[in-house]
């Protein structure tokens, strides 16, 4: 997880984390031009992605049979590689997949993705990206000698999702593409893009995503080796190199977590300056706090929700589907940004989603969101996720989500009241 104080300091200078300009948005390179219909004739339907995953893993579609199905997967342990060297290398094209979301031609499917503003529900897109990322990794690790894959592949991290369009039409088809772009010993980075059909019969880019997936054994109890990846050309070598850099950046940010070390001098100065700006000039007390003009206390921006995790939302390993968690968190964040800004917000960036613990079926899912930073008409919302079993009052953190929205109008500043609020890094 990134240092939340660094996030505050960096954003305060008008910059996105990772060098994405807050007022610049995300720019696609010329290589990411339109995807023409004739280039996209081999797509699978979005509804078939999870069916394909069940077929690869060999799990039951009936909840009452899930225990038996997982017991059968124990027999696949013998097919796991003892080292990565024992696995044949793969190319990026081996895992390349195209998935069609036919909103324009399937009215029944369109209703599932429709918002009241006649746009596409981004939370549903997050679910599709999560499923696609898992399927891409299974394609990379295909073993034709066995019917079912001995690997359990799960989402570890959503590194970033960038949008280059404010809203999507629910009346035009959408296409997803994805492939493995970097491989470690047990982890894989997946690059995914989303395109929408235009009147020129071409799919134009609207989204770019980077997910990190990890391979586990057949019972999802320990790590498992994945097939190595060999880049074929300069462009692929650059993608692989970027994957290595991304891994190093994540390790660096993890090592500087505020749970492990104090804020830097620059961060402390920023926090102190913000604190001083909220002191009442009529008193000589640190306890007398007032809001600067056009500002809101951070704690007054909170919204909360509770969900019961039913079997309907389970993944192929009978844990709660990560895409469902992302959708619920996003929709709460959107509501928070909408309530705070007083107008319809548009998602700009999603990043820093760490899947720290799996969520069991039957758990109570508690989500808490708050605005943690604003600038001009940009709103950054943090969502904290924790679960408790039905028979226990003990809560455990499972995820922390970060969403950046752009509002239709300029929004107030937010100021924390507490040290925990200043560092925006609570458990």
C-alpha positions in Angstrom: 0.0 0.0 0.0 1.2 3.5 -0.8 2.0 5.9 2.0 -1.2 7.9 2.4 0.6 10.9 3.6 2.7 10.8 0.4 -0.6 10.7 -1.5 -1.8 13.9 0.2 1.5 15.7 -0.4 1.8 14.7 -4.0 -1.8 15.5 -4.8 -1.4 18.8 -3.1 1.2 19.7 -5.7 -1.3 18.9 -8.5 0.1 15.5 -9.4 -1.2 12.1 -9.5 0.7 9.3 -7.8 2.9 7.5 -10.4 3.3 10.7 -12.4 -0.3 11.0 -13.7 -1.2 14.6 -13.8 -4.4 15.4 -11.8 -5.4 17.9 -14.4 -4.0 16.1 -17.4 -6.0 12.8 -17.3 -4.7 9.7 -19.1 -3.3 9.9 -22.6 -3.2 6.8 -24.9 -0.2 6.4 -27.1 -0.7 6.2 -30.9 -0.2 2.4 -30.7 -3.5 2.2 -28.9 -5.7 3.3 -31.8 -9.1 1.9 -32.8 -9.7 -1.9 -32.9 -11.6 -2.5 -36.1 -14.5 -5.0 -36.4 -12.6 -7.3 -38.7 -9.7 -7.5 -36.2 -12.1 -8.5 -33.4 -14.1 -11.4 -34.9 -12.8 -14.1 -32.4 -14.2 -12.6 -29.2 -16.0 -14.6 -26.6 -19.2 -13.3 -25.0 -18.8 -11.7 -21.6 -21.4 -14.0 -20.2 -19.2 -17.0 -21.1 -16.1 -15.8 -19.2 -17.1 -17.2 -15.8 -18.5 -20.4 -17.4 -15.1 -20.8 -19.1 -13.4 -20.4 -15.7 -15.6 -23.0 -14.1 -14.8 -25.4 -16.9 -11.0 -24.8 -16.4 -11.1 -25.2 -12.7 -13.8 -28.0 -12.6 -16.0 -26.6 -9.9 -19.6 -27.2 -9.3 -22.3 -24.6 -10.2 -24.4 -25.8 -7.2 -23.5 -24.3 -3.8 -24.5 -27.5 -2.0 -21.9 -29.4 -4.0 -19.0 -27.0 -3.4 -17.3 -29.0 -0.7 -17.2 -32.2 -2.8 -15.9 -30.2 -5.8 -13.1 -28.7 -3.8 -12.2 -32.1 -2.4 -11.8 -33.4 -5.9 -9.3 -30.6 -6.7 -6.9 -32.1 -4.1 -6.1 -34.8 -6.7 -4.6 -32.2 -8.9 -1.7 -31.5 -6.6 0.4 -34.1 -8.5 0.2 -31.9 -11.6 1.8 -28.8 -10.0 5.3 -28.0 -11.1 8.1 -28.5 -8.6 10.0 -25.5 -10.1 9.4 -22.8 -12.7 12.1 -24.3 -14.9 10.0 -27.4 -15.3 7.3 -25.3 -17.1 7.5 -24.4 -20.8 7.9 -20.6 -21.5 4.9 -18.8 -23.1 4.5 -15.7 -25.3 2.2 -12.7 -24.7 0.1 -13.7 -27.7 -0.6 -17.1 -26.0 -2.7 -15.5 -23.3 -4.3 -12.8 -25.5 -8.1 -12.8 -25.3 -10.9 -10.6 -26.6 -14.3 -10.5 -24.8 -17.4 -8.9 -26.3 -20.0 -7.0 -24.2 -22.8 -6.6 -26.7 -24.8 -3.8 -25.1 -26.0 -2.5 -28.5 -27.5 -5.8 -29.6 -28.7 -7.4 -26.4 -31.3 -5.3 -24.5 -31.6 -7.8 -21.7 -27.9 -7.6 -21.0 -28.0 -3.8 -21.3 -30.4 -3.5 -18.4 -27.8 -5.1 -16.1 -25.3 -2.4 -17.0 -27.6 0.6 -17.2 -27.5 3.6 -14.8 -30.4 6.0 -14.2 -28.4 8.6 -16.1 -28.4 6.3 -19.2 -24.7 5.5 -18.9 -22.8 2.3 -18.2 -22.4 1.1 -14.6 -18.7 1.2 -14.0 -19.0 -1.2 -11.1 -20.1 -3.9 -13.6 -17.1 -3.1 -15.7 -14.9 -3.7 -12.6 -16.5 -7.2 -12.2 -15.8 -8.0 -15.9 -12.2 -6.9 -15.7 -11.6 -9.1 -12.6 -13.0 -12.2 -14.3 -11.1 -11.4 -17.5 -7.8 -11.0 -15.6 -8.2 -14.5 -14.1 -9.1 -16.1 -17.4 -6.1 -14.4 -19.1 -3.8 -16.0 -16.5 -5.3 -19.4 -17.0 -4.7 -19.1 -20.8 -1.0 -18.3 -20.0 -0.7 -21.4 -17.9 -2.7 -23.9 -20.0 -1.7 -27.5 -19.5 -3.2 -29.6 -22.3 -2.3 -32.8 -20.6 -5.0 -32.3 -17.9 -8.6 -31.5 -18.2 -8.7 -29.2 -15.2 -6.0 -26.7 -14.2 -4.1 -27.6 -11.0 -3.7 -23.8 -10.3 -5.9 -21.5 -8.3 -5.4 -18.0 -9.7 -6.7 -15.1 -7.7 -6.5 -11.3 -7.8 -3.8 -9.9 -5.6 -3.8 -6.2 -6.6 -5.5 -3.7 -8.9 -2.4 -1.5 -9.7 -4.3 1.1 -11.7 -7.3 1.6 -13.9 -7.3 4.8 -16.0 -10.2 6.2 -18.0 -9.9 8.5 -21.0 -13.6 9.1 -21.4 -16.1 10.5 -18.9 -19.0 8.2 -19.6 -19.9 5.2 -21.8 -22.9 4.7 -24.0 -25.2 1.8 -23.0 -26.3 1.4 -26.6 -22.9 0.6 -28.2 -21.0 -2.7 -28.0 -17.9 -2.8 -25.7 -14.9 -5.0 -26.2 -12.2 -6.0 -23.7 -8.8 -7.3 -24.6 -6.2 -8.7 -22.2 -2.9 -10.5 -22.0 -0.1 -11.4 -19.5 2.6 -8.7 -19.7 5.0 -9.7 -16.9 5.6 -12.9 -14.9 7.5 -13.6 -11.7 7.8 -17.0 -10.1 4.2 -17.2 -8.7 2.7 -13.9 -9.9 1.6 -12.3 -13.1 0.8 -8.8 -14.3 -2.1 -8.5 -16.7 -2.7 -5.6 -19.1 -6.3 -5.1 -20.1 -8.0 -2.5 -22.3 -11.6 -1.6 -23.0 -12.9 -0.2 -26.3 -16.4 1.0 -27.4 -17.8 0.8 -30.8 -18.3 4.0 -32.8 -20.2 4.9 -35.9 -17.1 4.2 -38.0 -17.4 0.5 -37.1 -14.2 0.7 -35.1 -13.7 0.1 -31.4 -12.1 3.2 -29.8 -10.1 3.0 -26.5 -11.8 4.1 -23.3 -9.9 2.3 -20.5 -6.5 0.9 -19.6 -6.0 -1.4 -16.6 -3.2 -3.2 -14.9 -4.0 -6.1 -12.5 -1.6 -8.4 -10.6 -2.7 -12.0 -10.1 -1.1 -14.8 -8.1 -1.1 -18.5 -8.6 -1.9 -20.8 -5.7 -2.0 -24.6 -5.4 -5.1 -26.6 -6.3 -6.7 -26.0 -2.9 -5.7 -22.3 -2.8 -3.6 -22.9 0.3 0.0 -22.1 -0.9 1.9 -20.5 -3.8 2.4 -22.3 -7.1 4.8 -21.7 -10.0 3.7 -20.2 -13.3 5.0 -20.5 -16.8 7.8 -18.1 -17.6 7.2 -15.4 -20.2 9.4 -14.6 -23.2 8.9 -11.2 -25.0 9.1 -11.5 -28.8 9.8 -7.9 -29.8 10.9 -4.5 -28.6 7.4 -3.4 -27.6 6.9 -6.6 -25.5 10.3 -6.2 -23.9 9.3 -2.7 -22.9 6.1 -4.0 -21.4 8.0 -6.7 -19.5 10.5 -4.1 -18.3 7.7 -1.9 -17.0 6.3 -4.9 -15.1 9.7 -5.3 -13.3 9.6 -1.5 -12.5 6.0 -1.8 -11.2 7.1 -4.7 -8.9 10.0 -2.6 -7.5 7.7 0.4 -7.0 5.2 -1.7 -5.1 7.9 -3.1 -2.8 9.3 0.4 -2.2 5.9 1.8 -1.2 5.2 -1.2 1.0 8.5 -0.7 2.9 7.7 2.9 3.6 4.2 2.2 4.9 3.1 4.5 7.8 2.4 1.3 9.7 6.2 0.7 9.6 7.8 4.1 9.8 7.0 7.8 10.6 6.1 10.4 8.0 9.0 12.0 6.2 10.1 15.6 7.0 8.3 16.9 3.9 5.1 15.0 4.9 5.3 16.3 8.5 5.6 19.9 7.3 2.6 19.5 5.1 0.6 17.9 7.9 1.6 20.7 10.3 0.8 23.5 7.8 -2.7 22.0 7.2 -3.2 21.7 11.0 -2.2 25.3 11.6 -4.6 26.5 8.9 -7.5 25.1 11.0 -6.6 26.8 14.3 -8.9 29.6 15.5 -6.8 32.8 15.4 -8.9 34.3 18.3 -7.5 31.7 20.7 -4.1 30.4 21.7 -5.1 26.7 21.9 -4.5 23.7 19.7 -7.9 22.4 20.8 -9.8 25.3 19.2 -10.3 24.3 15.5 -12.2 26.0 12.8 -12.7 25.3 9.1 -11.1 27.5 6.5 -13.5 29.1 4.0 -15.2 26.7 1.5 -14.0 23.6 3.4 -15.5 20.5 5.0 -14.3 18.3 7.8 -13.1 15.0 6.4 -15.1 13.0 9.0 -18.3 14.7 7.8 -17.9 13.1 4.4 -18.3 9.5 5.5 -20.8 7.0 4.2 -21.2 3.4 5.3 -22.9 0.3 4.0 -23.5 -3.3 5.0 -23.9 -6.4 2.8 -24.5 -10.0 3.6 -22.2 -12.1 1.3 -24.6 -14.7 -0.2 -23.5 -17.7 -2.3 -24.6 -16.0 -5.5 -21.5 -13.7 -5.2 -19.0 -16.5 -4.8 -16.1 -17.0 -7.2 -14.9 -20.3 -8.7 -13.2 -21.2 -5.4 -16.3 -20.5 -3.2 -15.0 -17.3 -1.8 -16.6 -14.0 -2.5 -15.9 -12.7 -6.0 -13.3 -9.9 -5.9 -15.2 -8.1 -8.7 -18.3 -8.0 -6.4 -16.2 -6.3 -3.7 -14.9 -3.8 -6.2 -18.4 -3.0 -7.5 -19.8 -2.5 -4.0 -16.8 -0.3 -3.0 -17.0 1.7 -6.2 -20.7 2.4 -5.9 -20.4 3.6 -2.3 -17.4 5.8 -3.4 -19.5 7.2 -6.2 -22.3 8.0 -3.9 -19.9 9.7 -1.5 -18.4 11.8 -4.2 -21.9 12.7 -5.5 -23.2 13.6 -2.1 -20.1 15.7 -1.3 -19.8 17.5 -4.7 -23.5 18.0 -5.2 -23.3 16.9 -8.9 -22.7 13.8 -10.9 -19.0 12.6 -10.6 -17.1 10.7 -13.3 -14.4 8.2 -12.4 -10.9 9.1 -13.6 -8.6 6.6 -11.9 -8.8 3.5 -9.7 -5.6 2.4 -8.0 -4.2 0.8 -4.8 -6.7 -2.0 -4.4 -5.0 -4.6 -2.3 -6.8 -7.9 -1.7 -5.4 -8.6 1.8 -7.7 -11.3 2.9 -10.3 -13.5 1.2 -14.0 -13.0 2.1 -15.9 -16.1 3.0 -19.4 -16.8 1.9 -21.8 -15.8 4.7 -19.7 -13.0 6.0 -21.0 -9.5 6.9 -19.3 -7.0 4.6 -18.8 -3.5 6.2 -17.8 -0.7 3.8 -16.8 2.8 5.0 -16.0 5.6 2.5 -14.8 9.1 3.0 -13.4 11.9 0.8 -9.7 12.1 1.6 -8.5 14.8 -0.8 -10.0 17.4 -3.2 -8.6 19.8 -5.7 -10.6 22.1 -8.0 -13.3 19.7 -9.3 -11.4 16.4 -8.4 -12.5 14.2 -5.5 -10.4 11.4 -4.1 -12.4 8.8 -2.1 -11.0 6.1 0.1 -13.1 3.0 0.9 -12.2 0.7 3.8 -13.6 -2.9 3.7 -13.8 -5.2 6.6 -15.7 -8.4 7.4 -17.2 -10.3 10.3 -18.7 -13.7 10.5 -22.3 -14.1 11.5 -21.3 -15.7 14.8 -18.5 -13.3 15.7 -18.0 -9.6 16.5 -14.4 -9.6 15.4 -13.8 -7.5 12.3 -10.9 -8.0 9.9 -9.7 -5.6 7.1 -9.9 -7.2 3.7 -9.4 -4.3 1.3 -8.6 -0.6 1.0 -9.8 1.1 -2.3 -8.9 4.4 -3.8 -11.0 6.1 -6.4 -10.5 9.5 -8.1 -13.5 11.3 -9.5 -14.1 14.4 -11.5 -17.1 16.5 -10.5 -19.1 18.7 -12.8 -18.4 21.7 -10.6 -15.6 22.8 -8.3 -15.8 21.2 -4.9 -14.9 22.3 -1.3 -11.5 21.4 0.3 -11.5 18.7 3.0 -9.5 19.0 6.3 -8.9 16.2 8.8 -9.5 16.7 12.5 -7.2 13.9 13.8 -3.7 12.6 13.1 -5.2 9.4 11.6 -7.2 11.6 9.3 -4.1 13.5 8.2 -2.2 10.4 7.2 -5.3 8.7 5.8 -4.0 5.3 6.8 -6.2 3.6 9.3 -6.8 -0.1 9.6 
